[in-house]
């Protein structure tokens, strides 16, 4: 479980980045700066 928690932490950071990029693309489509 100890090694698993380390993997989950890195996965969470990757997930955050993916969500952030998704939001940027979504906002870019709806709003033109």
Secondary structure by P-SEA (a helix, b strand, c coil): caaaaaaaaaaaaaaaaaaaaaaaaaaaaaccc
